Amino acid sequence: MLSVLQLGPYPPPHGGVQSNLVAIRNYLLRRGHRTGVINITRHKQPERDELYFPQGALATMRLLATLPYRIIHLHVGGTYPPRVMALSLICCWLPGRRAILTFHSGGFPSSPEGRAARKWSALGFVFRQFDHVIAVNAEIAAMMKDKYVVRADRVSTIRPDSFDPAAMSSELPAKLREFYKAHGPVLLTVGLLEPEYDLGLQIEAMADIRKRLPGAGLLIIGSGSLEAELRAKIAASPVAEHILLAGDVAHADTLRAIQQATALLRTTLYDGDAVSVREALWMGTPVIASDNGMRPEGVRLIPKENAAALKEEIYAVAAAGAGSERPEPRVFERGLEQVYAIYERLA
């Protein structure tokens, strides 16, 4: 029996890293293995069922030293600050353990830190301590091998492509359900309310979109530092009543919203391999996204900060989708099987 301890963000809130962590946990539990999670974010919950929510670094280190798991799997998204580097070394240097890293930051290779990557750097040293590194795209894998000089046999490219239709709610919450009833097409955005998601572009485009598609509505799911600013922008829009900033929504309900939307919008200035994009594609929901050089096949790509291209793609999706039926959601577990094979090899 495998024993795997994952470290990373445990939902809520939900995001790509959280979804992958939970998918791995559920995959192991279905196969009768022991698996736990140490949440390393500020979002705390009561501890239960081998889910741990330590308060601070010392409590986290105490758990790492005492919990009897053979494999430690660290999930990192975003940048790699010194505190995460220190946590990585602790995971790697614990006696009798094997350590795995999944680096979820799809856009990291093109960031200033990624472009400056080299073997004789602190990050290079940290990455080479892991028994295995999982990269979510080919660019990260190439950076690990070519710039940080991690051994090629210790690097795998595995997209976190797992979706379980059973995780989707049977119907939308009342507020969202009423919005869908009152609008068509419904354009949906799922993500953080942060500058890199260029949500102002979508809000500003809605006045023109409503002229061409009088029933159109824009639903934005997520929270972040720009919430007040975006609410003010929506209030100032001539079509404000047709734009709903819903805040955080339960993951099961978000999946149902994606499944029922006319299109998922992902307008970004900087982005990685977004899990919401893959969830939409698996459910047959069209995706219109800014081209970041790593979108999966099937996405309708538009240039960054291009309102005209966004509107034209929305019109095209609305025209093509009239009267069409969606395929049934599919289950993808290839990525989970690849992670499981790494666990077995290291164990």
C-alpha positions as CSV (number, residue, x, y, z in Angstrom):
1,M,0.0,0.0,0.0
2,L,1.3,3.4,-0.9
3,S,1.4,6.2,1.7
4,V,1.4,9.7,0.1
5,L,1.4,13.1,1.9
6,Q,0.6,16.0,-0.4
7,L,1.5,19.6,0.6
8,G,-0.3,22.5,-1.1
9,P,-3.5,24.5,-1.2
10,Y,-6.6,22.5,-0.1
11,P,-10.0,24.0,-1.2
12,P,-11.8,26.2,-0.8
13,P,-11.1,28.4,-2.6
14,H,-10.9,26.2,-5.7
15,G,-8.3,26.6,-8.4
16,G,-6.1,24.6,-10.7
17,V,-3.6,23.5,-8.1
18,Q,-6.3,22.6,-5.6
19,S,-8.3,20.6,-8.2
20,N,-5.2,18.6,-9.1
21,L,-4.3,17.9,-5.4
22,V,-7.9,16.7,-4.6
23,A,-8.0,14.6,-7.8
24,I,-4.8,12.8,-6.8
25,R,-6.1,12.3,-3.2
26,N,-9.4,10.8,-4.5
27,Y,-7.6,8.6,-7.0
28,L,-5.4,7.1,-4.2
29,L,-8.4,6.7,-1.9
30,R,-10.4,4.8,-4.5
31,R,-7.5,2.4,-4.8
32,G,-7.2,1.8,-1.1
33,H,-4.0,3.7,-0.4
34,R,-3.2,5.9,2.5
35,T,-3.1,9.6,1.7
36,G,-3.0,12.8,3.6
37,V,-2.8,16.6,2.9
38,I,-1.1,19.4,4.7
39,N,-2.6,22.7,3.7
40,I,0.0,25.4,3.3
41,T,-2.2,28.4,2.8
42,R,-3.8,30.8,5.1
43,H,-7.3,29.2,4.6
44,K,-7.8,27.0,7.6
45,Q,-10.4,24.4,8.4
46,P,-11.0,21.8,11.1
47,E,-8.7,18.8,10.8
48,R,-10.3,15.6,9.7
49,D,-9.7,12.4,7.6
50,E,-5.9,13.0,7.4
51,L,-6.4,16.6,6.3
52,Y,-4.1,18.9,8.3
53,F,-4.3,22.7,8.6
54,P,-1.2,23.7,10.7
55,Q,-0.9,27.2,12.1
56,G,2.5,28.4,10.9
57,A,5.9,27.0,9.7
58,L,6.8,25.3,13.0
59,A,3.6,23.3,13.1
60,T,4.0,22.3,9.5
61,M,7.6,21.1,10.1
62,R,6.4,19.1,13.1
63,L,3.8,17.3,11.0
64,L,6.3,16.6,8.3
65,A,8.7,15.1,10.8
66,T,6.1,12.9,12.6
67,L,3.5,11.8,10.1
68,P,4.3,8.3,8.8
69,Y,4.1,8.8,5.0
70,R,6.7,7.4,2.7
71,I,6.2,9.8,-0.3
72,I,5.9,13.6,0.1
73,H,4.4,15.4,-2.9
74,L,4.7,19.2,-2.9
75,H,2.5,21.4,-5.2
76,V,3.7,24.9,-6.0
77,G,1.9,27.5,-8.1
78,G,3.0,31.0,-8.9
79,T,6.5,32.1,-8.0
80,Y,9.0,30.2,-5.8
81,P,9.9,32.5,-2.8
82,P,12.5,31.7,-0.2
83,R,10.0,30.3,2.3
84,V,8.9,27.7,-0.3
85,M,12.5,26.9,-1.2
86,A,13.1,26.2,2.5
87,L,10.0,24.0,2.7
88,S,11.2,22.2,-0.4
89,L,14.5,21.4,1.2
90,I,12.9,20.1,4.4
91,C,10.7,17.8,2.3
92,C,13.7,16.5,0.3
93,W,16.0,16.0,3.2
94,L,13.7,14.1,5.6
95,P,15.2,10.7,6.2
96,G,13.4,7.7,4.7
97,R,11.2,9.8,2.5
98,R,10.9,10.4,-1.3
99,A,10.0,13.9,-2.4
100,I,8.1,14.9,-5.6
101,L,7.4,18.4,-6.8
102,T,4.6,19.4,-9.2
103,F,5.4,22.9,-10.5
104,H,2.0,24.3,-11.7
105,S,3.2,27.7,-12.8
106,G,2.8,27.4,-16.6
107,G,3.9,30.9,-17.4
108,F,7.1,30.8,-15.2
109,P,9.6,30.0,-18.0
110,S,8.7,33.3,-19.7
111,S,8.8,35.3,-16.5
112,P,11.9,37.4,-15.6
113,E,12.9,34.7,-13.0
114,G,12.4,31.9,-15.5
115,R,14.4,33.7,-18.2
116,A,17.2,34.1,-15.7
117,A,17.2,30.4,-14.7
118,R,20.6,28.8,-14.5
119,K,22.2,25.7,-12.9
120,W,24.3,27.5,-10.2
121,S,21.3,29.3,-8.6
122,A,19.5,28.7,-5.4
123,L,16.4,27.5,-7.3
124,G,18.5,25.1,-9.4
125,F,20.0,23.6,-6.2
126,V,16.5,23.2,-4.7
127,F,15.0,21.6,-7.8
128,R,17.8,19.0,-8.1
129,Q,17.1,17.8,-4.5
130,F,13.7,16.3,-5.5
131,D,13.4,12.7,-6.4
132,H,11.1,13.7,-9.2
133,V,9.8,16.9,-10.7
134,I,6.4,17.0,-12.5
135,A,6.0,19.9,-15.0
136,V,2.6,20.8,-16.2
137,N,3.8,21.8,-19.7
138,A,6.8,21.2,-22.0
139,E,8.2,24.7,-21.4
140,I,8.6,24.0,-17.6
141,A,10.1,20.6,-18.3
142,A,12.7,22.1,-20.8
143,M,13.6,24.8,-18.3
144,M,14.1,22.1,-15.5
145,K,16.4,20.0,-17.7
146,D,18.2,22.6,-19.8
147,K,18.6,25.6,-17.4
148,Y,18.3,24.2,-13.9
149,V,20.1,20.9,-15.1
150,V,17.7,18.5,-13.3
151,R,18.4,15.0,-14.5
152,A,16.2,14.2,-17.5
153,D,15.0,10.9,-15.9
154,R,13.7,12.9,-12.9
155,V,11.5,15.2,-14.9
156,S,8.0,14.3,-16.4
157,T,5.6,16.5,-18.3
158,I,2.1,15.7,-16.9
159,R,-0.9,17.9,-17.5
160,P,-3.3,17.9,-14.6
161,D,-6.1,16.6,-16.8
162,S,-8.6,15.0,-14.5
163,F,-12.3,15.8,-14.4
164,D,-15.0,13.8,-12.7
165,P,-18.6,14.6,-13.8
166,A,-19.8,13.4,-10.4
167,A,-18.2,16.5,-8.9
168,M,-20.7,18.7,-10.7
169,S,-23.8,19.9,-8.8
170,S,-27.2,18.8,-10.2
171,E,-28.4,22.4,-10.6
172,L,-27.2,26.0,-10.2
173,P,-27.7,28.1,-7.1
174,A,-30.9,30.3,-7.3
175,K,-29.0,33.5,-8.1
176,L,-27.0,32.0,-11.0
177,R,-30.0,30.0,-12.2
178,E,-32.1,33.2,-12.5
179,F,-29.2,34.9,-14.4
180,Y,-29.0,32.0,-16.9
181,K,-32.8,32.0,-17.4
182,A,-32.8,35.7,-18.1
183,H,-29.8,35.7,-20.6
184,G,-28.7,33.9,-23.7
185,P,-25.9,33.7,-24.7
186,V,-24.3,33.5,-21.2
187,L,-20.6,34.4,-21.3
188,L,-18.7,33.0,-18.2
189,T,-15.4,33.9,-16.7
190,V,-13.9,31.9,-13.8
191,G,-10.7,33.1,-12.1
192,L,-9.1,35.6,-9.8
193,L,-10.1,39.2,-9.8
194,E,-6.6,40.4,-10.5
195,P,-4.9,42.6,-13.1
196,E,-3.5,39.8,-15.1
197,Y,-7.0,38.5,-16.0
198,D,-7.9,41.7,-17.9
199,L,-11.6,41.5,-16.8
200,G,-12.1,45.2,-17.7
201,L,-11.8,44.2,-21.3
202,Q,-14.8,41.9,-21.0
203,I,-16.9,44.4,-19.1
204,E,-16.3,47.2,-21.6
205,A,-17.1,44.9,-24.5
206,M,-20.5,44.0,-23.2
207,A,-22.3,47.2,-24.4
208,D,-21.3,46.4,-28.0
209,I,-22.1,42.7,-27.5
210,R,-25.6,43.5,-26.3
211,K,-26.2,45.5,-29.4
212,R,-25.5,42.5,-31.6
213,L,-26.7,39.8,-29.1
214,P,-29.6,41.5,-27.2
215,G,-30.0,38.7,-24.7
216,A,-26.3,38.4,-23.8
217,G,-25.1,38.3,-20.2
218,L,-21.7,38.2,-18.6
219,L,-21.1,36.1,-15.4
220,I,-17.9,36.5,-13.5
221,I,-17.0,33.9,-10.8
222,G,-14.1,34.6,-8.5
223,S,-12.6,37.0,-5.9
224,G,-9.5,39.1,-5.6
225,S,-8.0,42.4,-5.0
226,L,-9.8,44.2,-7.9
227,E,-13.3,43.3,-6.6
228,A,-14.3,46.9,-5.6
229,E,-12.8,48.4,-8.7
230,L,-14.6,45.9,-11.0
231,R,-17.9,46.4,-9.2
232,A,-17.6,50.2,-9.8
233,K,-16.8,49.5,-13.5
234,I,-19.8,47.3,-13.8
235,A,-22.0,49.9,-12.1
236,A,-20.9,52.5,-14.6
237,S,-21.6,50.3,-17.6
238,P,-24.8,51.1,-19.6
239,V,-25.6,47.3,-19.5
240,A,-24.8,46.8,-15.8
241,E,-27.9,44.8,-15.1
242,H,-26.6,42.1,-17.5
243,I,-23.2,41.7,-15.8
244,L,-23.1,39.6,-12.6
245,L,-20.0,39.6,-10.4
246,A,-20.9,36.5,-8.3
247,G,-17.8,36.3,-6.1
248,D,-16.6,32.9,-5.0
249,V,-18.9,30.0,-5.9
250,A,-18.7,26.4,-4.8
251,H,-16.6,24.3,-7.2
252,A,-19.5,21.9,-7.9
253,D,-21.7,24.8,-8.9
254,T,-18.9,26.4,-10.9
255,L,-18.6,23.2,-12.9
256,R,-22.3,23.3,-13.6
257,A,-22.0,27.0,-14.6
258,I,-19.2,26.1,-17.1
259,Q,-21.3,23.2,-18.5
260,Q,-24.3,25.5,-19.1
261,A,-22.5,28.6,-20.4
262,T,-22.5,29.5,-24.0
263,A,-18.7,30.2,-23.8
264,L,-16.0,30.4,-21.2
265,L,-13.8,33.6,-21.6
266,R,-10.2,33.7,-20.5
267,T,-8.8,37.1,-21.4
268,T,-5.3,37.3,-19.7
269,L,-2.2,39.3,-19.9
270,Y,-0.2,36.5,-18.2
271,D,-1.5,33.0,-17.7
272,G,-0.5,29.4,-17.4
273,D,-2.4,26.2,-18.2
274,A,-5.7,27.1,-16.7
275,V,-7.8,24.2,-15.3
276,S,-11.1,26.0,-16.0
277,V,-10.1,26.0,-19.7
278,R,-9.6,22.3,-19.7
279,E,-12.8,21.7,-17.7
280,A,-14.8,23.6,-20.2
281,L,-13.3,21.7,-23.2
282,W,-14.0,18.4,-21.5
283,M,-17.6,19.4,-21.1
284,G,-17.9,20.7,-24.7
285,T,-18.2,24.3,-23.7
286,P,-16.4,26.6,-26.2
287,V,-13.5,28.5,-24.9
288,I,-12.3,31.9,-26.1
289,A,-8.9,32.7,-24.6
290,S,-5.9,35.0,-25.0
291,D,-3.1,33.3,-26.8
292,N,-0.3,32.5,-24.2
293,G,1.5,30.0,-26.4
294,M,0.3,26.9,-24.4
295,R,-3.5,26.7,-24.7
296,P,-4.8,23.2,-25.4
297,E,-6.2,22.2,-28.7
298,G,-9.7,23.4,-29.3
299,V,-9.4,26.8,-27.8
300,R,-10.4,29.8,-29.9
301,L,-7.4,32.0,-29.6
302,I,-7.4,35.8,-29.6
303,P,-4.5,38.3,-29.2
304,K,-4.0,39.8,-25.8
305,E,-5.9,43.1,-25.0
306,N,-7.9,42.8,-28.3
307,A,-11.5,43.7,-27.7
308,A,-12.4,43.5,-31.4
309,A,-11.1,39.9,-31.7
310,L,-12.9,38.9,-28.4
311,K,-16.3,40.2,-29.7
312,E,-15.9,38.5,-33.1
313,E,-15.2,35.2,-31.5
314,I,-18.2,35.6,-29.2
315,Y,-20.4,36.3,-32.2
316,A,-19.1,33.3,-34.0
317,V,-19.7,31.0,-31.0
318,A,-23.2,32.3,-30.5
319,A,-24.0,31.7,-34.2
320,A,-22.5,28.2,-34.2
321,G,-24.1,27.2,-31.0
322,A,-27.7,27.9,-31.9
323,G,-29.6,24.7,-31.6
324,S,-26.5,22.5,-31.1
325,E,-26.3,19.8,-28.4
326,R,-23.4,19.4,-26.0
327,P,-21.5,16.2,-25.7
328,E,-21.6,14.3,-22.4
329,P,-18.8,15.2,-20.0
330,R,-15.9,12.8,-20.2
331,V,-13.6,11.4,-17.5
332,F,-9.9,11.9,-18.1
333,E,-7.5,10.1,-15.8
334,R,-4.3,9.8,-17.9
335,G,-2.5,12.4,-15.8
336,L,-3.5,10.7,-12.6
337,E,-2.3,7.4,-13.9
338,Q,1.1,8.9,-14.8
339,V,1.5,10.4,-11.3
340,Y,0.5,7.1,-9.8
341,A,3.2,5.3,-11.8
342,I,5.8,7.7,-10.4
343,Y,4.6,7.0,-6.8
344,E,4.9,3.2,-7.5
345,R,8.4,3.6,-8.9
346,L,9.7,5.7,-6.0
347,A,8.0,3.6,-3.4
